[in-house]
Amino acid sequence: MAIRVVVRDVPPLEAAAVRFFIAAALLLGLATAQKRRWPRDEQQWKAVMILSLTIMAIPYGLLFWAEQFVTSGMTAVLFSASPLCVALLTPLLMKRKVPRDAVFAMLVAFGGLLVLFYTGLGGSSRALLGGLAVLGAMLISSWSVVFAKQRLHEVDPVAGTGLQLLFGAVALLWGTWALEAHRHAVWSRSAVMATAFLTLFGSCAAFVVYYWLLKKMQPYQAATINLVVPVVAVLEGALLLREPVPLPMVIAIAVVLGSVSTVLRLRTEPQDEEGRVLMVGRQDE
């Protein structure tokens, strides 16, 4: 919902860049003050740079652009296919099996999303392009979750997230210069407040908490957070932004939420201590 509010007054790539720059300054300032560990070798820096594009700049650039034409609730529901994509990518990239029941549950949810996509976005070409942009962002982010679990075992969460946000902001600023030079931002009070919310809670806090969850869970399990987000997004959009909530969207939400308990309750293979996850680790390790 906050993204939807910002892009009413501010060009989408510029809005995302400002959000990331402020969040990066806060996290990198904290990392410096606390003398946290920075990436130590070429492999870690390379992984940080890749994730700056694939989990920050490109997906969020697409999301900010898409929400000019797609409601916040629809965006959240479409993005909730992420657990399915992560589950399909896990055996390919990590050589770990995903429980068959989990894949089946998420396929059912994805079927509901496809119905929603064609019924809810078919009336407008811009809405259809926006929906495709959301799905593109979801696919790239899903790959990034699995990649990050493999590559950033030892990078501190605060320093690593701050660096990703910084490099992602630079990429988004280039996109602003190349694609949005003809547009002018109007930093209204609502846009400033929404950006502040996105910076503090959507970037600084959310990414660190998400990476902590990744340490405790398989990637596809942590990704099921995206199955809960649509409920909040639809309620916020309906109550605060007066967005319509058609019946297919309600059905899609019920279907995707029905898969959450199935996925989270399934047993997974035990992980050894070597498998510490994205950017999470104690300072003394």
ROKE-393530 format. One record per residue (C-alpha): residue number from 1; x, y, z; residue in one letter. Coordinates in steps of 0.2 Angstrom, whole numbers, plus 5000, padded with zeros to 4 digits. Layout:
N
+-----+------+------+------+---+
|   k |    u |    v |    w | r |
+-----+------+------+------+---+
| NUM |    X |    Y |    Z | a |
...
+-----+------+------+------+---+
end
This chain:
285
+-----+------+------+------+---+
|   k |    u |    v |    w | r |
+-----+------+------+------+---+
|   1 | 5000 | 5000 | 5000 | m |
|   2 | 5014 | 5012 | 5004 | a |
|   3 | 5022 | 5009 | 4987 | i |
|   4 | 5005 | 5013 | 4979 | r |
|   5 | 5004 | 5029 | 4989 | v |
|   6 | 5022 | 5035 | 4984 | v |
|   7 | 5020 | 5032 | 4965 | v |
|   8 | 5005 | 5043 | 4964 | r |
|   9 | 5017 | 5058 | 4966 | d |
|  10 | 5034 | 5052 | 4963 | v |
|  11 | 5042 | 5043 | 4947 | p |
|  12 | 5043 | 5024 | 4952 | p |
|  13 | 5062 | 5022 | 4950 | l |
|  14 | 5066 | 5038 | 4959 | e |
|  15 | 5055 | 5033 | 4973 | a |
|  16 | 5063 | 5016 | 4975 | a |
|  17 | 5080 | 5024 | 4974 | a |
|  18 | 5077 | 5037 | 4987 | v |
|  19 | 5070 | 5023 | 4998 | r |
|  20 | 5085 | 5012 | 4996 | f |
|  21 | 5098 | 5026 | 4998 | f |
|  22 | 5091 | 5032 | 5015 | i |
|  23 | 5089 | 5014 | 5021 | a |
|  24 | 5107 | 5010 | 5016 | a |
|  25 | 5114 | 5025 | 5025 | a |
|  26 | 5105 | 5020 | 5041 | l |
|  27 | 5111 | 5002 | 5040 | l |
|  28 | 5129 | 5006 | 5035 | l |
|  29 | 5130 | 5019 | 5048 | g |
|  30 | 5125 | 5006 | 5061 | l |
|  31 | 5137 | 4993 | 5054 | a |
|  32 | 5151 | 5006 | 5055 | t |
|  33 | 5147 | 5011 | 5073 | a |
|  34 | 5145 | 4993 | 5079 | q |
|  35 | 5161 | 4988 | 5069 | k |
|  36 | 5152 | 4974 | 5061 | r |
|  37 | 5160 | 4962 | 5048 | r |
|  38 | 5161 | 4968 | 5030 | w |
|  39 | 5162 | 4956 | 5015 | p |
|  40 | 5180 | 4948 | 5016 | r |
|  41 | 5184 | 4941 | 4999 | d |
|  42 | 5180 | 4942 | 4980 | e |
|  43 | 5166 | 4929 | 4981 | q |
|  44 | 5157 | 4938 | 4994 | q |
|  45 | 5158 | 4955 | 4986 | w |
|  46 | 5152 | 4947 | 4969 | k |
|  47 | 5137 | 4939 | 4978 | a |
|  48 | 5133 | 4956 | 4986 | v |
|  49 | 5134 | 4964 | 4969 | m |
|  50 | 5123 | 4951 | 4960 | i |
|  51 | 5110 | 4952 | 4974 | l |
|  52 | 5110 | 4971 | 4973 | s |
|  53 | 5102 | 4969 | 4956 | l |
|  54 | 5092 | 4953 | 4958 | t |
|  55 | 5084 | 4956 | 4975 | i |
|  56 | 5084 | 4975 | 4976 | m |
|  57 | 5086 | 4985 | 4960 | a |
|  58 | 5077 | 4975 | 4947 | i |
|  59 | 5062 | 4967 | 4957 | p |
|  60 | 5058 | 4983 | 4966 | y |
|  61 | 5060 | 4994 | 4951 | g |
|  62 | 5047 | 4983 | 4942 | l |
|  63 | 5036 | 4983 | 4958 | l |
|  64 | 5036 | 5002 | 4959 | f |
|  65 | 5032 | 5004 | 4941 | w |
|  66 | 5018 | 4991 | 4941 | a |
|  67 | 5009 | 4999 | 4955 | e |
|  68 | 5005 | 5014 | 4945 | q |
|  69 | 4992 | 5002 | 4936 | f |
|  70 | 4989 | 4988 | 4948 | v |
|  71 | 4981 | 4989 | 4965 | t |
|  72 | 4992 | 4985 | 4980 | s |
|  73 | 4981 | 4970 | 4984 | g |
|  74 | 4983 | 4962 | 4967 | m |
|  75 | 5001 | 4965 | 4967 | t |
|  76 | 5003 | 4956 | 4984 | a |
|  77 | 4992 | 4941 | 4978 | v |
|  78 | 5002 | 4939 | 4962 | l |
|  79 | 5019 | 4940 | 4971 | f |
|  80 | 5013 | 4926 | 4983 | s |
|  81 | 5017 | 4913 | 4970 | a |
|  82 | 5035 | 4916 | 4976 | s |
|  83 | 5035 | 4900 | 4987 | p |
|  84 | 5031 | 4889 | 4972 | l |
|  85 | 5045 | 4896 | 4962 | c |
|  86 | 5057 | 4894 | 4976 | v |
|  87 | 5052 | 4877 | 4979 | a |
|  88 | 5055 | 4872 | 4961 | l |
|  89 | 5072 | 4881 | 4961 | l |
|  90 | 5078 | 4873 | 4977 | t |
|  91 | 5082 | 4855 | 4970 | p |
|  92 | 5090 | 4863 | 4954 | l |
|  93 | 5102 | 4875 | 4963 | l |
|  94 | 5104 | 4867 | 4980 | m |
|  95 | 5102 | 4848 | 4976 | k |
|  96 | 5089 | 4846 | 4990 | r |
|  97 | 5072 | 4838 | 4989 | k |
|  98 | 5056 | 4848 | 4992 | v |
|  99 | 5042 | 4838 | 5000 | p |
| 100 | 5030 | 4833 | 4986 | r |
| 101 | 5015 | 4838 | 4996 | d |
| 102 | 5022 | 4855 | 4998 | a |
| 103 | 5024 | 4857 | 4979 | v |
| 104 | 5006 | 4851 | 4976 | f |
| 105 | 4999 | 4863 | 4989 | a |
| 106 | 5008 | 4878 | 4981 | m |
| 107 | 5003 | 4872 | 4963 | l |
| 108 | 4985 | 4873 | 4969 | v |
| 109 | 4989 | 4891 | 4975 | a |
| 110 | 4997 | 4895 | 4959 | f |
| 111 | 4982 | 4889 | 4950 | g |
| 112 | 4971 | 4901 | 4960 | g |
| 113 | 4983 | 4915 | 4955 | l |
| 114 | 4982 | 4911 | 4937 | l |
| 115 | 4963 | 4913 | 4937 | v |
| 116 | 4965 | 4929 | 4946 | l |
| 117 | 4977 | 4936 | 4934 | f |
| 118 | 4966 | 4933 | 4919 | y |
| 119 | 4950 | 4938 | 4927 | t |
| 120 | 4957 | 4953 | 4937 | g |
| 121 | 4969 | 4961 | 4924 | l |
| 122 | 4961 | 4956 | 4907 | g |
| 123 | 4952 | 4973 | 4905 | g |
| 124 | 4967 | 4985 | 4903 | s |
| 125 | 4983 | 4983 | 4893 | s |
| 126 | 4992 | 4993 | 4906 | r |
| 127 | 4985 | 4983 | 4920 | a |
| 128 | 4991 | 4967 | 4911 | l |
| 129 | 5008 | 4974 | 4908 | l |
| 130 | 5009 | 4979 | 4927 | g |
| 131 | 5004 | 4961 | 4932 | g |
| 132 | 5017 | 4954 | 4920 | l |
| 133 | 5030 | 4966 | 4929 | a |
| 134 | 5025 | 4959 | 4946 | v |
| 135 | 5027 | 4941 | 4940 | l |
| 136 | 5044 | 4945 | 4933 | g |
| 137 | 5049 | 4953 | 4949 | a |
| 138 | 5043 | 4938 | 4959 | m |
| 139 | 5053 | 4926 | 4948 | l |
| 140 | 5069 | 4936 | 4950 | i |
| 141 | 5067 | 4937 | 4968 | s |
| 142 | 5063 | 4919 | 4970 | s |
| 143 | 5080 | 4914 | 4961 | w |
| 144 | 5089 | 4927 | 4973 | s |
| 145 | 5083 | 4919 | 4989 | v |
| 146 | 5090 | 4902 | 4984 | v |
| 147 | 5106 | 4910 | 4977 | f |
| 148 | 5108 | 4920 | 4993 | a |
| 149 | 5106 | 4905 | 5004 | k |
| 150 | 5121 | 4897 | 4995 | q |
| 151 | 5133 | 4912 | 4993 | r |
| 152 | 5132 | 4923 | 5008 | l |
| 153 | 5134 | 4912 | 5023 | h |
| 154 | 5147 | 4923 | 5033 | e |
| 155 | 5141 | 4941 | 5028 | v |
| 156 | 5134 | 4951 | 5043 | d |
| 157 | 5116 | 4955 | 5040 | p |
| 158 | 5117 | 4973 | 5043 | v |
| 159 | 5132 | 4977 | 5033 | a |
| 160 | 5127 | 4965 | 5019 | g |
| 161 | 5109 | 4972 | 5018 | t |
| 162 | 5116 | 4990 | 5018 | g |
| 163 | 5128 | 4987 | 5004 | l |
| 164 | 5114 | 4978 | 4993 | q |
| 165 | 5103 | 4993 | 4996 | l |
| 166 | 5117 | 5005 | 4992 | l |
| 167 | 5122 | 4997 | 4975 | f |
| 168 | 5103 | 4994 | 4971 | g |
| 169 | 5100 | 5012 | 4974 | a |
| 170 | 5114 | 5017 | 4962 | v |
| 171 | 5107 | 5006 | 4948 | a |
| 172 | 5089 | 5013 | 4951 | l |
| 173 | 5096 | 5031 | 4950 | l |
| 174 | 5104 | 5026 | 4933 | w |
| 175 | 5086 | 5020 | 4928 | g |
| 176 | 5079 | 5036 | 4934 | t |
| 177 | 5091 | 5046 | 4923 | w |
| 178 | 5088 | 5035 | 4908 | a |
| 179 | 5069 | 5033 | 4909 | l |
| 180 | 5061 | 5046 | 4920 | e |
| 181 | 5071 | 5062 | 4915 | a |
| 182 | 5055 | 5070 | 4908 | h |
| 183 | 5045 | 5067 | 4924 | r |
| 184 | 5045 | 5078 | 4940 | h |
| 185 | 5043 | 5072 | 4958 | a |
| 186 | 5031 | 5080 | 4969 | v |
| 187 | 5036 | 5075 | 4987 | w |
| 188 | 5019 | 5077 | 4995 | s |
| 189 | 5016 | 5074 | 5014 | r |
| 190 | 5009 | 5057 | 5010 | s |
| 191 | 5023 | 5052 | 4999 | a |
| 192 | 5036 | 5057 | 5012 | v |
| 193 | 5027 | 5047 | 5026 | m |
| 194 | 5025 | 5032 | 5014 | a |
| 195 | 5043 | 5033 | 5010 | t |
| 196 | 5048 | 5034 | 5028 | a |
| 197 | 5038 | 5018 | 5032 | f |
| 198 | 5045 | 5009 | 5017 | l |
| 199 | 5063 | 5014 | 5022 | t |
| 200 | 5062 | 5009 | 5041 | l |
| 201 | 5050 | 4994 | 5040 | f |
| 202 | 5050 | 4988 | 5022 | g |
| 203 | 5069 | 4989 | 5020 | s |
| 204 | 5079 | 4991 | 5036 | c |
| 205 | 5069 | 4979 | 5047 | a |
| 206 | 5061 | 4968 | 5035 | a |
| 207 | 5076 | 4962 | 5026 | f |
| 208 | 5086 | 4958 | 5042 | v |
| 209 | 5071 | 4948 | 5049 | v |
| 210 | 5068 | 4939 | 5033 | y |
| 211 | 5087 | 4934 | 5032 | y |
| 212 | 5085 | 4928 | 5050 | w |
| 213 | 5070 | 4917 | 5045 | l |
| 214 | 5081 | 4910 | 5031 | l |
| 215 | 5093 | 4904 | 5044 | k |
| 216 | 5080 | 4894 | 5053 | k |
| 217 | 5070 | 4887 | 5037 | m |
| 218 | 5072 | 4881 | 5020 | q |
| 219 | 5071 | 4894 | 5007 | p |
| 220 | 5053 | 4889 | 5001 | y |
| 221 | 5047 | 4889 | 5019 | q |
| 222 | 5053 | 4906 | 5022 | a |
| 223 | 5045 | 4912 | 5006 | a |
| 224 | 5028 | 4907 | 5012 | t |
| 225 | 5028 | 4924 | 5021 | i |
| 226 | 5022 | 4930 | 5004 | n |
| 227 | 5006 | 4920 | 5006 | l |
| 228 | 5001 | 4930 | 5021 | v |
| 229 | 5005 | 4947 | 5014 | v |
| 230 | 4990 | 4948 | 5002 | p |
| 231 | 4978 | 4947 | 5017 | v |
| 232 | 4986 | 4963 | 5024 | v |
| 233 | 4988 | 4971 | 5008 | a |
| 234 | 4970 | 4969 | 5002 | v |
| 235 | 4963 | 4975 | 5019 | l |
| 236 | 4974 | 4990 | 5019 | e |
| 237 | 4970 | 4994 | 5001 | g |
| 238 | 4951 | 4992 | 5004 | a |
| 239 | 4950 | 5001 | 5020 | l |
| 240 | 4963 | 5015 | 5017 | l |
| 241 | 4964 | 5017 | 4998 | l |
| 242 | 4946 | 5012 | 4993 | r |
| 243 | 4953 | 4999 | 4981 | e |
| 244 | 4940 | 4986 | 4975 | p |
| 245 | 4940 | 4968 | 4982 | v |
| 246 | 4932 | 4957 | 4968 | p |
| 247 | 4926 | 4940 | 4973 | l |
| 248 | 4940 | 4931 | 4963 | p |
| 249 | 4953 | 4940 | 4973 | m |
| 250 | 4945 | 4934 | 4989 | v |
| 251 | 4945 | 4916 | 4983 | i |
| 252 | 4963 | 4917 | 4977 | a |
| 253 | 4968 | 4923 | 4995 | i |
| 254 | 4958 | 4909 | 5003 | a |
| 255 | 4967 | 4896 | 4991 | v |
| 256 | 4985 | 4903 | 4994 | v |
| 257 | 4982 | 4904 | 5013 | l |
| 258 | 4976 | 4886 | 5013 | g |
| 259 | 4993 | 4881 | 5007 | s |
| 260 | 5003 | 4889 | 5021 | v |
| 261 | 5000 | 4877 | 5035 | s |
| 262 | 5003 | 4862 | 5023 | t |
| 263 | 5020 | 4869 | 5018 | v |
| 264 | 5026 | 4874 | 5035 | l |
| 265 | 5021 | 4858 | 5044 | r |
| 266 | 5030 | 4847 | 5032 | l |
| 267 | 5047 | 4839 | 5039 | r |
| 268 | 5063 | 4844 | 5030 | t |
| 269 | 5080 | 4837 | 5030 | e |
| 270 | 5091 | 4843 | 5045 | p |
| 271 | 5104 | 4856 | 5041 | q |
| 272 | 5121 | 4856 | 5048 | d |
| 273 | 5130 | 4871 | 5055 | e |
| 274 | 5139 | 4874 | 5039 | e |
| 275 | 5123 | 4879 | 5031 | g |
| 276 | 5121 | 4895 | 5039 | r |
| 277 | 5109 | 4906 | 5029 | v |
| 278 | 5110 | 4923 | 5020 | l |
| 279 | 5119 | 4936 | 5029 | m |
| 280 | 5115 | 4929 | 5047 | v |
| 281 | 5128 | 4924 | 5059 | g |
| 282 | 5134 | 4929 | 5077 | r |
| 283 | 5148 | 4941 | 5078 | q |
| 284 | 5159 | 4929 | 5087 | d |
| 285 | 5158 | 4916 | 5074 | e |
+-----+------+------+------+---+
end
